[in-house]
Amino acid sequence: MFLSLRRRVGASFIIATAVVVAMGFTVFFFLDSLNNQISNITVSSNKISLLTDEVRISAVSILKMQKKILTTRPTPEDLKRLENLTEGFQSQLQRLDSFYTEIEAKKIISKMQGYVDSLKTIVGKSSLFYRDGEGISAINELTDKILEAFSEFQDIQYFQNEQRDKQVKSIIGETRRYMLITLIITFLGTILIALVIPGKIAMPFRKINDAVRELQDCNFDVSIYYDQEDEIGELAKELNKMITNMKKFEQLRTDRISVEHRKFDTLANMVKKNIMIANAKGELTYMNNPMYALLEMQSDDVINKNITDTVMPDTIIETFEIAIKRRSKIENAEITIPRRRKVIDPVTGEYVYEDTEEAYHGYANVIPIRAKESNLDYYMMIISTEVFV
């Protein structure tokens, strides 16, 4: 299935949006889960704390009644109040027991409930006691045991509070770790999407750009391969057609230039005068046969080489340089061509040319063939033994 460029950009935007939304929901899920866990722990802890405070108040009230019974003659109202306190205390212990699952805490609460049941039974069966009565002694003993058990329970509760704080910190740390992992995965995924999708979209444009650069260098042996049926695919097809047409045109132009060059070469060789052509850079591009014969050179010695890098006579070099520098016509410049022979350089041991007597004396005319830009100019030199009129 091929998507247009517009749809692919839209799909990329949708994917990026989906990633952001998914990240937001994931972070919200972890934060909500953290909030629920901490809320449950806090609510349970607050209920236990409130109930523990109620138990503590009841225990203190029982302790006060115990001291009152021990120090003064108990009245029926005092015993009734003590009985009511034990009933309320027993109810509080039952509710407190429902919040705990630890065996040790339930064991202590069960122990306190046993003491409270015994205290309730003794108070219910007692009549008016004296200070040294057996009932008063039993109440005193049971009250002390209840307070002792409550102290043990508070120690356990303190330890459990520490455990609860550690649990909250652990939950927060675990949630933070999961959120960090989620953010890292999302970040890496976003980078991957940011690298892959723009790269997939930009790749065909890069191919087109490379092809255009090759065309600028007059290299027509290029093509753009792109198999997507979208706007870029249509552009690639049209560019490939254009490249093919340009290649055909270049071939026709080359053939035409070759034909014209052969015609010019034929005409130049038919002329008895010596002809040579150089471009604006001073590179020799053409010499006719009479000129080769006059200079006793081969095409490999001069063609496509700068005139100053050849063994061309100095008068020809100077005349060309003046014409190129001035971009003007030169008429009847004296040309002297010495006879040269090859000798061995005693220093380098290589063959060099040595000028001897004058072999040719004539006149040269340089005709500039101008183009739109000076660096595209050509300069044709015609050498003859006679002065040009």
C-alpha positions, 0 to 999 in steps of 0.5 A, a space after each residue: 500500500 502506497 501512501 502519498 507524501 501528505 498522508 505519510 506526514 499526517 501518519 507521522 504526526 498521528 504516530 508522534 501524537 499517539 506516543 505522547 498520549 500513551 506516555 501521558 496515560 502511562 504516567 497518569 496510571 503510575 501516579 494514580 496507582 501511587 496515589 491509591 496505594 498511599 491513600 489506602 495505607 494512609 486511610 488504614 493508618 488513620 483509622 488504626 491511629 484513631 482507634 488506638 487513641 480510643 483504646 488508650 483513652 479507655 485504658 486510662 479511664 479503667 486505670 483511673 477507676 482502678 485507682 479510685 476503687 483502691 483508694 476509696 470505698 467503691 460504690 455501685 455507680 463506680 462498679 457500673 461505670 467500670 463495667 461500661 468501660 470494659 464493655 466499650 474497651 472490649 468493643 474497641 479491641 474487636 474493631 482493632 483486631 479486624 485491621 490487623 493480619 499479623 499474628 503477633 498483633 492479633 495475639 496481644 489483642 486477643 490477650 487483652 480481650 481475655 483480660 477484659 472479659 475476665 475483668 467484666 465477669 468479676 465486675 458483674 458478679 461483685 457487690 460492694 467490696 472493701 479494700 482488702 476484698 478478693 474482688 478488688 485484688 482481682 480487679 487490680 491484677 487484671 487492670 495491670 495486665 491490661 495495661 501491660 498488654 497495651 504497652 506491648 501492643 504499642 511497641 508492635 504498633 510503633 514497629 509497624 508504623 516504621 514498616 508502613 513508612 518503609 512500604 510507602 517509600 518502597 512504593 514511591 521508589 518503585 513507581 518512580 523507577 517504572 516512570 523513569 523506565 517509561 520515560 526512557 523508552 518513550 524518549 528512545 522511541 521518540 528519537 527513533 521515530 524522529 530519525 526514521 520517519 524524516 529520514 524516509 521522507 528526506 531520502 528521495 529528496 536527497 536522491 533527487 538533489 544528488 541527481 541534479 548535482 550530477 546533471 550540473 556536472 554534465 553527467 547524464 548517466 544518472 537515474 532516480 530510483 524511487 518505487 513509491 506511487 506518490 508525489 515524489 514518485 511522480 517527480 522522480 519519473 518526470 526527472 528521469 524522463 528529462 534526464 533521458 531526453 537531455 542525454 539524447 540531446 547531448 548525444 545529438 549535440 556531441 554528434 553535431 559538434 563532431 561533424 562540424 569539427 570534421 568539416 572545420 578540420 577539412 576546411 582548415 587543412 585545405 587552406 595553405 596557411 597555418 591555423 591554431 586555436 586556443 581557449 581563454 585559459 590559454 589551452 590549445 584546442 586545435 592545430 591544422 596539418 600545415 601547423 603541425 608540419 611547420 612546428 614539427 610536433 604531434 597532437 599529444 605534445 600540444 592539444 589540451 595543454 596550456 601553451 606555456 607548458 609546451 615547446 611552442 616558440 616564444 613569439 607565438 606564446 607572447 602573441 596569444 597571451 596579449 590577445 587573451 589578456 586584451 580580448 582583442 584582435 592582433 594583426 600582423 604580429 611578427 612570428 619567428 620559428 627557430 629550428 630545433 633539435 633534440 639534445 641530451 641535458 648533461 644535468 638531468 640526462 633527459 632530451 631537451 630542445 635546443 634552438 638553432 638558426 631561424 627556420 621560419 619568419 612570418 606574420 600572425 593574425 589572432 581573431 577572437 571568437 567571443 562568447 557571452 562570458 569571457 572564460 568561454 572565448 576562443 582565439 584563432 591564430 593564422 600564420 602566413 609568410 605574407 602580411 595580411 591586408 
